[in-house]
Amino acid sequence: MAAPKQTRAPRPASRPAGQSKDKGTRGGRPDPQPAAPARRTGNGQRRAGQAGQAGQLSRPTPRPAVPADPGPGTAPGWLQLTTWALSLAGLGVSVYLTVAHYTSSSILACSDNGLVNCAAVTTSPESMVFGVFPVAVLGLAFYVFMATVTSPWAWRATWPPLGWARFGSVIVGMLFVLYLIYTELFTLDAICLWCTSVHVITFLLFGLIIFSAAAGYGTAKAAPAH
């Protein structure tokens, strides 16, 4: 008698949707679960905005550009303006003395007797250099040149010969002033107040320009640009 055929056990019914296989079964893997949708809340948007603002505030603020160093050959502004103002003042007095030399022997606001006697100085033989050039005209020419070479534009020039011309001119002018002072005190026995004002201005210019030359302002050769 033939043995009855062994029948296979029926397969289990398909599992309902969403039901995962048993991890303990052979070959079973858990079904992937759908990710929960992200929720946008008002607090989250506010926090993101605050974070963005904080990021903007934390960025470094750009610093203003620093002007380039003018270098050792450029005189400071106070020196440029002071020497120019003194030169213009000396130019003004020289213009007046030149006009007075050719028009009238009387000088404004100056005594005509005693030690202070402008007329005795401006009309003396010593008021002419070599009997040809009036001292007032030489002073006028000197201060026209000084007003030019002590202007701010001349101080900023990078041409060393201009600085040396300014330096040499003020030395010559100071020597001439010393000669005039000696002539007034020991030859004429008279002092001209207007001339003395020019002498004082020349002395101040001499000190400032000597200082500038010692510091290398206007006489130092400009460094090549990198």
C-alpha positions in Angstrom: 0.0 0.0 0.0 1.4 3.3 -1.1 2.2 5.8 1.6 0.1 9.0 1.4 1.8 12.0 -0.1 3.0 14.6 2.4 1.3 17.9 1.8 2.9 21.2 2.4 1.6 23.5 5.0 -0.3 26.3 3.5 1.5 29.7 3.3 0.3 32.2 5.8 -2.0 34.8 4.5 -0.4 38.1 3.3 0.2 40.3 6.3 -1.7 43.5 6.5 -0.2 46.7 5.3 2.1 48.4 7.8 2.8 45.1 9.7 6.5 44.3 9.7 8.0 40.9 9.6 9.1 39.4 12.9 12.7 40.2 13.5 13.2 36.8 15.0 12.2 34.9 11.8 14.8 33.8 9.4 15.5 36.5 6.8 12.9 38.9 8.2 13.7 42.6 8.0 11.7 45.4 9.5 9.8 47.5 7.0 11.0 51.0 6.7 8.8 53.5 8.4 7.9 56.8 6.7 9.6 59.8 8.1 7.4 62.2 10.0 7.0 65.5 8.1 8.8 68.4 9.5 6.7 70.9 11.3 7.2 74.5 10.8 6.4 76.5 13.8 6.5 80.2 14.4 9.1 79.8 17.1 11.4 78.0 14.7 11.2 80.7 12.1 11.8 83.3 14.8 14.8 81.5 16.1 16.2 81.1 12.5 15.8 84.8 12.0 17.5 85.6 15.2 20.3 83.2 14.3 20.7 85.0 10.9 20.8 88.4 12.6 23.4 87.2 15.1 25.5 85.9 12.2 25.3 89.2 10.5 26.3 91.1 13.7 29.2 88.7 14.4 30.8 89.6 11.0 33.8 91.8 11.4 33.2 95.4 10.5 35.6 96.5 7.8 38.1 99.1 9.0 38.6 102.4 7.2 41.6 102.6 5.0 44.6 104.2 6.7 46.2 106.9 4.6 49.6 106.1 3.4 52.6 107.5 5.3 53.8 110.6 3.4 57.3 109.5 4.2 60.3 111.2 5.8 60.8 113.7 3.0 57.4 115.5 3.5 57.2 118.4 6.0 54.3 118.3 8.5 51.4 120.6 7.8 52.1 123.0 10.7 55.7 123.7 9.3 54.4 124.3 5.8 51.7 126.8 6.9 54.0 128.6 9.4 56.8 129.2 7.0 54.4 130.3 4.2 52.6 132.7 6.6 55.9 134.2 7.7 57.1 134.6 4.1 53.8 136.3 3.1 54.2 138.7 6.1 57.8 139.5 5.1 56.6 140.0 1.5 54.0 142.5 2.6 56.5 144.6 4.7 59.0 144.5 1.8 56.4 145.8 -0.6 55.7 148.7 1.7 59.4 149.5 2.2 60.0 149.4 -1.6 57.0 151.8 -2.3 58.2 154.1 0.5 61.7 154.1 -0.9 60.6 155.5 -4.2 57.8 157.8 -3.0 58.4 159.3 0.4 61.1 159.4 3.0 58.6 159.4 5.9 57.7 155.9 7.1 54.3 155.2 8.7 54.2 154.5 12.5 57.9 155.2 13.0 59.8 157.9 14.7 62.1 160.3 12.8 64.4 161.2 15.6 66.4 159.5 18.3 67.5 155.9 18.2 64.4 154.8 16.5 64.5 156.7 13.2 63.2 154.9 10.1 63.9 157.8 7.7 67.6 158.0 8.7 67.9 154.3 7.8 65.9 154.2 4.6 67.5 157.3 3.1 71.1 156.7 4.2 73.8 155.7 1.7 73.8 152.3 3.2 70.3 151.7 2.0 71.8 151.2 -1.5 74.0 148.1 -2.2 77.0 149.2 -4.2 75.1 152.4 -4.8 72.9 150.7 -7.3 70.4 148.2 -5.7 68.1 149.5 -3.0 68.0 147.2 0.0 64.3 147.4 0.0 64.2 146.0 -3.6 66.5 143.2 -2.6 64.3 142.3 0.3 61.3 142.3 -2.0 63.0 139.9 -4.4 64.1 137.7 -1.5 60.6 137.4 -0.1 59.0 136.8 -3.5 61.2 133.8 -3.8 60.6 132.6 -0.2 56.9 132.9 -0.5 57.1 130.6 -3.5 59.4 127.9 -2.1 57.7 127.8 1.3 54.2 127.3 -0.1 52.5 124.0 0.7 52.8 123.0 -2.9 56.6 123.6 -2.9 57.0 121.7 0.4 55.2 118.7 -1.1 57.4 118.6 -4.1 59.8 115.6 -4.3 62.6 117.4 -6.1 65.5 117.8 -3.7 67.2 120.8 -5.5 64.1 122.8 -4.6 64.6 122.1 -0.9 68.3 122.9 -1.1 67.6 126.2 -2.9 65.2 127.1 0.0 67.9 126.1 2.5 70.7 128.1 0.8 68.5 131.2 0.2 67.5 131.5 3.9 71.2 131.2 4.9 72.1 134.0 2.5 69.2 136.1 3.7 70.1 135.6 7.4 73.7 136.7 6.7 72.5 139.8 4.9 70.2 140.6 7.9 73.1 140.4 10.3 75.0 142.8 8.1 72.0 145.3 8.2 71.7 145.0 11.9 75.4 145.8 12.3 75.1 148.8 10.0 72.1 150.2 11.9 73.6 149.8 15.4 77.3 150.7 14.7 77.2 152.9 11.6 74.0 154.8 11.5 73.2 154.7 15.2 69.5 154.4 14.2 66.9 151.6 14.1 64.1 151.2 11.6 61.1 149.4 13.1 59.8 148.2 9.8 63.3 146.8 8.9 63.5 145.2 12.3 60.2 143.4 11.7 61.7 142.0 8.5 64.8 140.9 10.4 62.7 139.0 13.0 60.7 137.3 10.3 63.9 136.2 8.5 65.3 134.9 11.7 62.2 132.8 12.4 62.2 131.4 8.9 65.9 130.6 9.2 65.3 128.6 12.4 62.4 126.7 10.9 64.1 125.9 7.6 67.3 124.8 9.3 65.2 122.5 11.4 63.4 121.1 8.3 66.7 120.5 6.6 68.0 118.6 9.6 64.9 116.5 9.7 65.2 115.8 5.9 62.0 117.6 4.9 62.2 118.7 1.3 65.8 117.7 0.9 65.7 113.9 1.2 65.3 111.9 -2.0 61.9 110.3 -2.2 61.9 106.5 -1.8 60.9 104.5 -5.0 57.4 103.2 -5.0 57.1 99.4 -4.4 
